């Protein structure tokens, strides 16, 4: 008899059916909340995946540009580029210049 009542859905129309309806609405509400939560979670995971790929691309681009910059900054490459303007590297090596600044003596340091 219990299975027959469930199949005919008599628990939704007879007696204390309000309790049953409230319980069903409660279950449906939490089911929808869980489905929405799962949907938002999957969206966040997709965004994290896209951002991770973007970070990898930017990192590889950074490394590429850094190595390109190192090549351009090399003295031999700079010398080649300056040959066009007829600016050649010096044949004599640079000399170190040492500047000595003498400290002014104060009037009270004269007798030292």
C-alpha positions in Angstrom: 0.0 0.0 0.0 2.9 2.4 0.7 4.4 2.0 -2.8 1.0 2.4 -4.4 0.5 5.7 -2.6 3.9 6.9 -3.7 3.2 6.0 -7.3 -0.1 7.8 -7.2 1.5 10.8 -5.4 -1.2 10.8 -2.7 1.4 12.1 -0.2 1.2 15.4 -2.1 -2.5 15.9 -2.0 -3.8 14.3 1.2 -3.5 15.0 4.9 -0.3 16.8 5.8 0.8 17.5 2.3 2.0 21.0 3.2 5.0 19.5 5.1 5.8 17.3 2.1 5.6 20.2 -0.3 7.9 22.3 1.9 10.4 19.5 2.1 10.4 19.1 -1.7 10.8 22.8 -2.2 13.7 22.8 0.3 15.4 19.9 -1.6 14.9 21.6 -5.0 16.3 24.9 -3.7 19.5 23.3 -2.3 19.8 21.2 -5.5 19.7 24.5 -7.6 22.2 26.1 -5.2 24.6 23.2 -5.6 24.2 23.2 -9.4 24.9 27.0 -9.5 27.9 26.6 -7.2 29.4 23.9 -9.4 28.8 26.1 -12.5 30.6 29.1 -10.9 33.4 26.9 -9.8 33.9 25.5 -13.3 33.9 29.1 -14.7 36.6 30.1 -12.2 38.7 27.1 -13.1 38.5 27.9 -16.8 39.5 31.5 -16.0 42.5 30.3 -13.9 43.5 27.9 -16.8 43.4 30.8 -19.3 45.3 33.1 -17.0 47.9 30.4 -16.4 48.4 30.0 -20.1 48.7 33.7 -20.6 51.3 33.9 -17.8 53.3 31.2 -19.6 53.1 33.1 -22.9 54.2 36.4 -21.3 57.0 34.7 -19.4 58.4 33.2 -22.6 58.0 36.5 -24.4 59.9 38.2 -21.6 62.8 35.7 -21.8 62.9 36.1 -25.6 63.0 39.9 -25.4 65.6 39.8 -22.6 67.9 37.6 -24.7 67.3 39.9 -27.7 68.2 42.9 -25.6 71.4 41.2 -24.4 72.4 40.6 -28.0 71.7 44.2 -28.9 73.7 45.6 -25.9 76.9 43.6 -26.8 79.8 45.9 -27.6 80.4 44.1 -30.9 76.8 44.7 -32.1 76.9 48.3 -31.1 80.2 48.8 -32.9 78.6 47.3 -36.1 75.6 49.5 -35.9 77.8 52.6 -35.4 80.0 51.9 -38.4 77.1 53.2 -40.5 77.5 56.6 -38.9 81.3 56.3 -39.2 81.7 56.1 -35.5 84.5 53.6 -34.7 85.7 52.2 -31.4 88.8 53.8 -30.0 92.1 52.1 -30.7 93.6 53.2 -27.3 92.1 51.8 -24.2 90.5 54.2 -21.7 92.4 55.5 -18.8 91.1 55.8 -15.3 90.9 59.4 -14.1 91.1 59.8 -10.3 89.8 63.1 -9.0 91.1 64.2 -5.6 89.1 66.9 -3.9 91.0 68.7 -1.2 88.9 69.5 1.8 88.9 73.1 2.8 90.4 73.8 6.2 88.3 75.6 8.7 89.8 78.6 10.5 90.2 76.6 13.7 92.1 73.8 11.9 94.9 76.1 10.7 97.1 75.5 13.8 97.0 71.7 13.6 
